[in-house]
């Protein structure tokens, strides 16, 4: 049971880094430093060092502004293509090392894949669909929602891993429904436009 909860916790944390690279790392460091919910082993306990926590706090602020600014958010997502999977690998390895005997190399690869998958879904599917459906007006609310989910899932992944996974499902379920609805609407309007343009010619 401890192995299962440890793996679920790691999956929840690494998935959260696909939404925001720094929030899960900051939360894990804070929980290790100030609570008994997680106890990081070396070298991962560097996450709870005051200097690391301060740097992560600054990066969270920068990421939040960049993710909400038009045009800048696309540049930020391009940079985060490398940062978020790396953060996912670190937090997966750190959390499993604290709770299980999973091999560090396997943990790093698993975290990289989980975070990279969530990041890819966010940047290539979710954000373009939201932009198409709202003309870009929905990007800021979605960015705020992503950060809120990253915080909630990160805390829950450590304190109650099953709830953390449930929160992820609850977030991505409606998101993918909206994406499917948007695509169906676009597919319905494109033929009618083509037909109208043909008649005008």
ABEGO torsion letter per residue (X at the ends): XAAAAAAAAAAAAAAAAAABAAAAAAAAAAAAAABAABBBBOAAAAAABAAAAAAAAAAAAAAAAAAABBGAAAAAAAAAAAAAAAAAAAAAAAAAAAABABBAAAAAAAAAAAAAAAAAAAAAAAAAAAAAAAGGAAAAAAAAAAAAAAAAAAAAAAABAAAAAAAAAAAAAAAAAAAAAAAAAAAAAAAAAAAAAAAAX
